[in-house]
Amino acid sequence: MQLALEALVSSATFVSVDTSTLSTEYQAIISLSQQVRSVAELSALLRMPLGVTRVLIADMAAEGLVQIHQPSLDAGTGKPDLNLLERVLSGLRRL
C-alpha cells in the first residue's frame, strides 16, 4: 500500500490489543494517532524517516491497529486537492 504524505491516520479504538506487547514505535504511533494526524505529521513527531513511518503505518493498518483515510483526488487531474496540500504544509511548518 502506497500511503500518501497527506493521508490521515487514526487509532483503531475498537481494538482490544495489549499495547505493552507491541514495539515502542507501534505504541508511539497508536498514542499519537489518538488525534487524527497525517503521515507526514507522524513522521515529524516521531523523528523517523518518512519511508520508515509509511511502512510501519501500513503494517499497523494491515493488523487493524490504525485506520488510514486516504485523501480524495481531483477527478480531472488525479492529484490531491491543492487546499489540502497547503494545510498539510502549513501544519508541517508549525512543527
Stockholm file with secondary structure:
# STOCKHOLM 1.0

chainA/1-95         MQLALEALVSSATFVSVDTSTLSTEYQAIISLSQQVRSVAELSALLRMPLGVTRVLIADMAAEGLVQIHQPSLDAGTGKPDLNLLERVLSGLRRL
#=GR chainA/1-95 SS CCCCTTCEEEECTTCCCCGGGSCHHHHHHHHHTTSCEEHHHHHHHHTCCHHHHHHHHHHHHHTTSEEEECCCBCTTTCSBCHHHHHHHHHHHHHC
#=GC SS_cons        CCCCTTCEEEECTTCCCCGGGSCHHHHHHHHHTTSCEEHHHHHHHHTCCHHHHHHHHHHHHHTTSEEEECCCBCTTTCSBCHHHHHHHHHHHHHC
//
